[in-house]
Amino acid sequence: MKVISFSDTHGLLPKINGEFDLMLLAGDISEPGGFEDKKKWWLTVFNDWFKNLSLKDTCRILITPGNHDNDYLMSSSKFMNEFHNEYGDFVKFLIDEEYVFTVNESADKYLRIYGTPWCKQYGKWSFMTSDEKLTEKYAKIPEGIDILLTHDAPYGCSDICYDHRWSNGEHLGNIPLREAILKKKPRFCLHGHLHTANHDQMFLEGTCVINVAVCNEDYKLEFDPLVLTDQILDYEFNPALNDDEIVFPNRSKSLVRLRKTGVDWTLEMKNSCYARIGYDNNKNIKYIDPDGGPLLSIGSQWFGYEIKSIKELENELIFELKKCSE
């Protein structure tokens, strides 16, 4: 099983080598332009790229639109009919919709994917609305989803842009989306929208959140598409069910290790350019802000564990964790 995911190509489709089973596109795929420009692009440029892919009969490409993917076009039944006539069952848009992908029918193995394009309000772009309406939109997300495909980033995860033309280090993420993820608990959330935010794995409790944008803020391809394999897709995070150690390899090749020490757990995180460290006057660590959040400090929680202490050891940050009282 091989899943490829990316977003925010803005017309610059990346080269995909080799076969895959499932491709998940998280919005802002088409080039800039108006209704007719984008319609033409989807039926010509995207089609040329599509024909060069190594496709098996069972392959599927699922797309949730973004704020640059004209919502009037996406609601046009005429365009959708033309699109389906061109791509058949191979390519499908997900707009507040679930798709069940068959991994292995004989083994009764499936992936449940839900796509939603809605973003927090910022100007008058497509698929942007108020927090109140976002809450209503996200209420439709079912429980038990394997992969939540969104355009916007949830607040506190990969939502700080390191290109300071767009932010001064503040969180830009979507609070209603964060709340929906914490409530509905999908296993993965793959998103785009914030091009230069952290591309490592981050977590909202048990949900693995990954930014899959491939363009930088200058609309040039910079990041590689994400590849998920069986080993990752089958992974379930639950410290209580693991004996000694859990290791998370991140896309920037840093490392997060959760290691059992007696009755407690120790989280070891290799430092990187994404981790901001705050110190008090005695040069003791006051807090860790790994690409925005959640903010880690003494007394705060991580996966149901309270952080008892934080210290630096060479290029690693060590967190002593104690299970929170019920």
Secondary structure, 3 states (H helix, E strand, C coil): CEEEEEECCCCCCCCCCCECCEEEECCCCCCCCCHHHHHHHHHCHHHHHHHCCECCCCCEEEECCCCCCCHHHHCCHHHHHHHHHHHCCCEEECCCEEEEEEEECCCCEEEEEEEECCEECCCCCCCEECHHHHHHHHCCCCCCCCEEEECCCECCCCCCCCCCCCCCCCCCCEHHHHHHHHHHCCCEEEECCCCCCCCCCEEECCEEEEECECECCCCCECCCCEEEEHHHHCCCCCHHHCCCEEEEECCCCCEEEEEEECCEEEEEEECCCCEEEEECCCCCEEEEEECCCCCEECCCEECCEEEEEEEEECCEEEEEEEECCC
